């Protein structure tokens, strides 16, 4: 696949991750093809670990990509969860990024939005971080579902 040529340089320490690189990572993390999404995970781990990407920049890219409505949040949750396993620095950056996505309100009606809520709850336990952005909290409080999703939201907000 041709996108490999765009994602591979993002793993290298001399490559600057700007808005375009962040956007490529966000799209790669949501890719259906496993090789592509795993390369994006590797690039995310490298970029965060080397200080070339922080949670705010990743969050902005997630918000922009989610605004298209074409993202499967379950894929993001899976790949972001993999990247978070690389260490505390990675888990914290991903927590911040997902909180920014929550604050945007994009995708709240998606059937798989709950996967991101579950990831954020796990990251909160792992990092000891708590939701701090009022917009993110309001978005989660407004989720119009019941059952497991509402329970996970309540657990996350209760931390």
C-alpha positions as CSV (number, residue, x, y, z in Angstrom):
1,X,0.0,0.0,0.0
2,X,1.3,3.4,-0.9
3,X,0.6,5.1,2.4
4,X,3.6,3.2,3.9
5,X,5.8,5.8,2.2
6,X,4.1,8.5,4.2
7,X,3.9,6.7,7.6
8,X,7.4,5.2,7.7
9,X,9.3,8.5,7.9
10,X,7.2,9.4,11.0
11,X,9.0,6.6,12.9
12,X,12.4,8.3,12.4
13,X,13.8,10.6,15.1
14,X,14.8,13.4,12.7
15,X,11.3,13.7,11.2
16,X,9.3,16.7,12.5
17,X,5.7,15.8,13.3
18,X,3.7,18.9,12.4
19,X,-0.1,19.1,11.8
20,X,0.2,17.1,8.6
21,X,2.2,14.3,10.3
22,X,-0.3,14.3,13.2
23,X,-3.2,14.0,10.8
24,X,-1.4,11.1,9.0
25,X,-1.0,9.3,12.3
26,X,-4.7,9.8,13.2
27,X,-5.8,8.4,9.9
28,X,-3.3,5.6,10.0
29,X,-4.5,4.6,13.5
30,X,-8.0,4.3,12.1
31,X,-6.9,2.2,9.1
32,X,-8.7,-1.0,8.4
33,X,-5.6,-2.7,7.0
34,X,-3.6,-4.1,10.0
35,X,-0.1,-3.4,8.6
36,X,-1.0,0.2,8.1
37,X,-2.5,0.7,11.5
38,X,0.4,-1.1,13.3
39,X,2.9,1.1,11.4
40,X,0.9,4.1,12.7
41,X,1.1,2.7,16.2
42,X,4.9,2.3,15.9
43,X,5.2,5.9,14.6
44,X,3.0,7.2,17.4
45,X,5.1,5.4,20.0
46,X,8.3,6.8,18.5
47,X,7.0,10.3,18.1
48,X,5.7,10.6,21.7
49,X,8.8,8.8,23.2
50,X,11.1,11.1,21.4
51,X,9.2,14.3,22.3
52,X,8.1,15.0,18.7
53,X,4.4,14.7,19.5
54,X,2.4,15.6,22.6
55,X,-1.1,14.9,23.7
56,X,-2.5,18.2,22.6
57,X,-1.2,17.8,19.0
58,X,-2.5,14.3,18.8
59,X,-5.8,15.4,20.2
60,X,-6.1,18.1,17.6
61,X,-5.5,15.5,14.9
62,X,-8.0,13.2,16.3
63,X,-10.6,16.0,16.5
64,X,-10.0,16.9,12.8
65,X,-10.1,13.3,11.6
66,X,-13.3,12.6,13.7
67,X,-15.0,15.6,12.2
68,X,-15.1,13.8,8.8
69,X,-17.5,11.2,10.3
70,X,-15.5,8.4,8.6
71,X,-13.6,7.1,11.6
72,X,-14.3,3.9,13.3
73,X,-13.7,4.7,17.0
74,X,-13.3,1.0,17.9
75,X,-10.2,0.9,15.6
76,X,-8.8,4.1,17.3
77,X,-9.5,2.6,20.7
78,X,-7.6,-0.6,19.9
79,X,-4.6,1.1,18.3
80,X,-4.4,3.9,20.9
81,X,-4.6,1.2,23.6
82,X,-1.6,-0.6,22.0
83,X,0.4,2.6,21.9
84,X,-0.4,3.4,25.5
85,X,1.2,0.1,26.6
86,X,4.6,1.6,25.6
87,X,4.9,3.5,28.8
88,X,3.5,6.2,31.1
89,X,4.5,9.0,28.8
90,X,2.5,7.5,26.0
91,X,-0.5,6.7,28.2
92,X,-0.6,10.3,29.5
93,X,-0.4,11.8,26.0
94,X,-3.2,9.5,24.7
95,X,-5.3,10.3,27.7
96,X,-5.0,14.1,27.0
97,X,-5.7,13.5,23.3
98,X,-8.9,11.5,23.9
99,X,-10.1,14.1,26.4
100,X,-9.7,16.7,23.7
101,X,-11.7,14.5,21.3
102,X,-14.4,14.2,23.9
103,X,-14.5,18.0,24.4
104,X,-15.0,18.4,20.6
105,X,-18.2,16.3,20.8
106,X,-17.4,14.8,17.4
107,X,-18.8,11.3,17.0
108,X,-20.8,11.1,20.2
109,X,-23.7,9.4,18.3
110,X,-21.4,6.7,16.8
111,X,-22.3,3.2,18.0
112,X,-18.6,2.5,18.9
113,X,-18.0,5.8,20.8
114,X,-18.2,3.7,24.0
115,X,-14.9,2.0,23.1
116,X,-13.1,5.3,23.5
117,X,-14.8,5.9,26.8
118,X,-13.6,2.5,28.0
119,X,-10.1,3.3,26.9
120,X,-10.1,6.6,28.7
121,X,-11.3,4.9,31.9
122,X,-8.5,2.4,31.6
123,X,-6.0,5.2,31.0
124,X,-7.3,7.1,34.0
125,X,-6.6,4.1,36.2
126,X,-3.2,3.5,34.7
127,X,-2.0,7.1,34.8
128,X,-3.9,8.5,37.7
129,X,-5.0,11.4,35.5
130,X,-8.6,12.7,35.7
131,X,-10.8,14.5,33.2
132,X,-10.3,18.2,33.7
133,X,-11.8,19.9,30.7
134,X,-15.4,21.0,31.4
135,X,-16.3,20.5,27.7
136,X,-15.2,16.9,27.8
137,X,-17.2,16.3,31.0
138,X,-20.3,17.9,29.6
139,X,-20.0,15.8,26.4
140,X,-19.8,12.6,28.4
141,X,-22.7,13.6,30.7
142,X,-24.8,14.1,27.6
143,X,-24.3,10.7,26.1
144,X,-27.9,9.5,25.3
145,X,-27.4,5.8,26.1
146,X,-27.9,3.5,29.0
147,X,-26.5,0.2,30.0
148,X,-22.8,-0.5,29.9
149,X,-21.8,2.8,28.2
150,X,-23.6,4.9,30.8
151,X,-22.0,2.8,33.6
152,X,-18.5,3.3,32.1
153,X,-19.1,7.0,31.7
154,X,-20.2,7.2,35.3
155,X,-17.1,5.3,36.5
156,X,-14.9,7.6,34.4
157,X,-16.6,10.8,35.7
158,X,-16.5,9.5,39.3
159,X,-12.8,9.1,39.4
